Amino acid sequence: MSETFPDIPLGLIIFAGTLYIVLAVVLLTLNLLVLVTILRFKEFSTVTYRIIKNMCVACIIQQVIFFISGFMTLSSSSFNETFEKIIGSLIQACWLLYLSLSLTLAIDRMLTFVCSHLGDRVSFVLLGLSYLHAFIHFVTLLLPYLGFNYCVPDSCFGWYYDFDKPTSKAMEAVEPWILLVLEVGIFVCYLVVLGALIKLRSGASENYQTFRTELKILTVAVVSFLYEASLIIFLYWGINWMVWNNDLYITATVLWMLDSGVFPLATLAINTTQYRR
């Protein structure tokens, strides 16, 4: 479906579309780098890194869709209404998958201290629940009376609910609370982990290496958690206090894209520092 937006400067369209494409390629590369590293080295063949692998996959799918979105912006077109509906539902479902897997990772770290480790069976159950949550959301957004669109009546700058559909506003009202429940669960898990790490640090000296390893994983997770929680609050509440315009659409899209990059960036940075030492 082609659109024309005579009120939008051509330079802004070119800037936004190019920015989305370049940023998506960079973040996609980072996630692929983390995924390939985990798959390549045997020391990453653990339950924890199994979860992280799936988080990378969720991020990669999002970045592929953001890459396509850049061309949608440049052409001021959604290409096809059915195509737009499918990839819009998929990108939102993959974001929820990523957040659900973040909670799974938090539970994994907590149970590592409470029960020594998270068993394979439990990890597969938690992974299955995360994918089930995302799949239900994906199917729900595909229903005729819901929509998650990229091209709104006056621009093609970002994904958001189609408020021409009767129940989209209800979905938008419920969704942030689901996300915040996930974030609260993550926060509680990491409070338990932090307490365990403090106890471990004050224990015997032979625990020091374990402390450093766990602290590294915790740091990556906490950085991601803080960004995700801030992003959810901004996208669903903070943005309502601002004037909706094209600059805000572009800013919101870039911040969402970066959410898929914070985790791999933190993982690479912290692990690189660790290896240098």
C-alpha angles and dihedrals in degrees: 000000000000122000133190121210107186093172093060117085112243089227091060091051092050092045095050096043093047092046092052093049096047094043092047091052092049095047092042089054092049092051092046090050092053092045094049091047092052092047093047103051122063094213087071093057093107136115090254094055091044086064092045090052090057091047089055091051091052090050093047093054090050092051092049089055092046087052090055089045090060090062090046088056093047092050094038086228139113087211092220133005094227091047090049092050093050098047091040090055090044097051092049092046091050091051089054089046090054092050092046090051089050087059090047089053090050091051089049092054092046095049090047087069099034098044102017092248145003109254123231093246093053092045092053090049091052092046090049091051091050092052091044090053091051093045093052090050091048093051092045092055090051091061114113095245094053132062141175106198138183101198112058122184094276107030150005101226108113150006118262142142118292102238091191085076112085099233101035093096090052090050091049090051094051100039100069091055090053089052092048091051087056091049093049089051090051091049093051092049092052092048087059090047092049091053090049092049092052089051091047092050092053092049132081120330092243087069091063097092092048088049092054093048094048092044090054093054091043092051092053091048095046093050089052092045094052092049094046094048091048091047094051092050091048097046097045104031115005093053090059089067091059133075110261110236139138093272090057092049090052093046092050091049093050092048090051091049091051090055087071089051103046093073098050091041092052091044093051095042096049095042092047090052090048093051092047089057 
